[in-house]
Amino acid sequence: MLDKGDILWKFYQEHCTWERHHEQQRSSSTNLLLAVAAGILGVVTFDKQLNNTDLPLTIFLIMQGIFGAIFSAKIYECFCMHQNRANHYRKALDSQFPEARILAIRQDADKENQDRFPKLHDLPLHKFWIGLHLLITVFGIALTILILI
């Protein structure tokens, strides 16, 4: 028979596993979308000129960049949901086993990391991933404008 601590630990582990899954999903999807974008840019610029035949590809590049940004944001939302759940289980474990100092150890480690990287600490990583996809969108828009003018 499992005790309360074992049950909380198992739920905590489950949500940490889901966090890793979502991060892997983000990584895999971004890699795929970057490869497709690179291929499109290669095809569009292969003949060293932009013309109307490139327009469908540049429009697709815009749509792909927007899709990637939204998909990356959605994955981050799912990641945060599981992170919040894991945090609640961690808090419950801390109250169940106060002598383990689970939250105090985490806070100490977070403070140490923040002191070590004060400028990077407040930069949210998920915005970089979203920005990468939006950069693809910008390339698509710039190429489309160049074709149309």
C-alpha positions as CSV (number, residue, x, y, z in Angstrom):
1,M,0.0,0.0,0.0
2,L,1.3,3.4,-1.0
3,D,1.5,6.2,1.6
4,K,0.6,9.8,0.9
5,G,4.3,10.8,0.2
6,D,4.6,8.0,-2.4
7,I,1.4,9.1,-4.1
8,L,2.5,12.8,-4.2
9,W,6.0,11.8,-5.5
10,K,4.5,9.7,-8.3
11,F,2.3,12.5,-9.4
12,Y,5.2,14.9,-9.2
13,Q,7.3,12.7,-11.3
14,E,4.5,12.2,-13.9
15,H,4.2,15.9,-14.5
16,C,8.0,16.4,-14.7
17,T,7.9,13.7,-17.4
18,W,5.2,15.6,-19.2
19,E,7.3,18.8,-19.0
20,R,10.2,16.9,-20.6
21,H,7.9,15.5,-23.3
22,H,6.6,19.0,-24.2
23,E,10.1,20.4,-24.4
24,Q,11.2,17.5,-26.6
25,Q,8.1,18.2,-28.8
26,R,9.0,21.9,-29.1
27,S,12.6,21.0,-30.0
28,S,11.6,18.4,-32.6
29,S,8.9,20.6,-34.2
30,T,11.2,23.6,-34.3
31,N,14.0,21.6,-35.9
32,L,11.6,20.3,-38.6
33,L,10.2,23.7,-39.3
34,L,13.7,25.3,-39.5
35,A,14.7,22.6,-42.0
36,V,11.6,23.3,-44.1
37,A,12.2,27.0,-44.0
38,A,15.9,26.6,-45.0
39,G,14.8,24.4,-47.9
40,I,12.3,27.0,-49.0
41,L,14.8,29.8,-48.8
42,G,17.2,27.7,-50.8
43,V,14.7,27.1,-53.5
44,V,13.6,30.7,-53.6
45,T,17.1,32.1,-53.8
46,F,18.6,29.3,-56.0
47,D,18.4,31.2,-59.3
48,K,19.5,34.4,-57.6
49,Q,16.4,36.3,-58.6
50,L,13.0,36.8,-57.1
51,N,9.9,36.6,-59.3
52,N,6.2,35.7,-59.2
53,T,6.9,31.9,-59.3
54,D,8.5,32.3,-55.9
55,L,5.4,33.9,-54.4
56,P,3.7,30.7,-53.3
57,L,6.8,29.6,-51.4
58,T,7.3,33.0,-49.7
59,I,3.6,33.0,-48.6
60,F,4.0,29.5,-47.3
61,L,7.1,30.7,-45.4
62,I,5.0,33.4,-43.8
63,M,2.3,30.9,-42.8
64,Q,4.8,28.4,-41.6
65,G,6.5,31.0,-39.4
66,I,3.1,32.0,-37.9
67,F,2.2,28.4,-37.3
68,G,5.5,27.7,-35.7
69,A,5.2,30.7,-33.3
70,I,1.6,29.7,-32.3
71,F,2.6,26.0,-31.9
72,S,5.6,26.9,-29.8
73,A,3.5,29.1,-27.6
74,K,0.9,26.3,-27.2
75,I,3.6,23.9,-26.2
76,Y,4.9,26.4,-23.7
77,E,1.3,26.7,-22.3
78,C,1.1,22.9,-21.9
79,F,4.6,22.8,-20.3
80,C,3.5,25.5,-17.8
81,M,0.4,23.6,-16.9
82,H,2.4,20.5,-16.0
83,Q,5.1,22.7,-14.3
84,N,2.4,24.3,-12.1
85,R,1.0,20.9,-11.2
86,A,4.4,19.6,-10.4
87,N,5.0,22.7,-8.2
88,H,1.8,22.0,-6.3
89,Y,2.8,18.4,-5.7
90,R,6.3,19.7,-4.6
91,K,4.6,22.0,-2.1
92,A,2.5,19.2,-0.8
93,L,5.6,17.0,-0.4
94,D,7.3,19.9,1.4
95,S,4.4,20.2,3.9
96,Q,4.3,16.4,4.3
97,F,8.1,16.2,4.9
98,P,9.2,19.6,6.3
99,E,12.5,18.2,7.5
100,A,13.5,17.6,3.9
101,R,13.4,21.3,3.2
102,I,12.3,20.7,-0.4
103,L,11.1,24.3,-1.1
104,A,14.0,25.9,0.8
105,I,16.6,24.0,-1.1
106,R,14.9,24.9,-4.4
107,Q,14.7,28.6,-3.4
108,D,18.4,28.6,-2.4
109,A,19.4,27.0,-5.7
110,D,17.3,29.5,-7.7
111,K,18.8,32.4,-5.8
112,E,22.3,31.1,-6.4
113,N,21.5,30.8,-10.2
114,Q,20.0,34.2,-10.3
115,D,23.1,35.7,-8.6
116,R,25.3,33.9,-11.1
117,F,23.4,35.0,-14.2
118,P,21.7,38.3,-13.2
119,K,21.2,39.5,-16.7
120,L,20.1,36.2,-18.3
121,H,17.8,35.2,-15.4
122,D,14.9,37.4,-16.4
123,L,15.0,36.5,-20.1
124,P,12.2,34.0,-20.8
125,L,13.5,31.2,-23.0
126,H,10.1,30.5,-24.6
127,K,10.1,34.0,-26.2
128,F,13.4,33.2,-28.0
129,W,11.7,30.1,-29.5
130,I,8.6,32.0,-30.5
131,G,10.9,34.8,-31.9
132,L,12.8,32.3,-34.0
133,H,9.6,31.3,-35.8
134,L,8.5,35.0,-36.1
135,L,11.9,35.7,-37.7
136,I,11.0,33.1,-40.4
137,T,7.7,35.0,-40.9
138,V,9.7,38.3,-41.3
139,F,11.9,36.6,-44.0
140,G,8.8,35.5,-45.8
141,I,7.2,38.9,-45.6
142,A,10.4,40.6,-46.8
143,L,10.8,38.2,-49.7
144,T,7.1,38.6,-50.6
145,I,7.5,42.4,-50.6
146,L,10.6,42.2,-52.8
147,I,8.7,40.1,-55.3
148,L,5.7,42.4,-55.4
149,I,7.7,45.6,-55.9
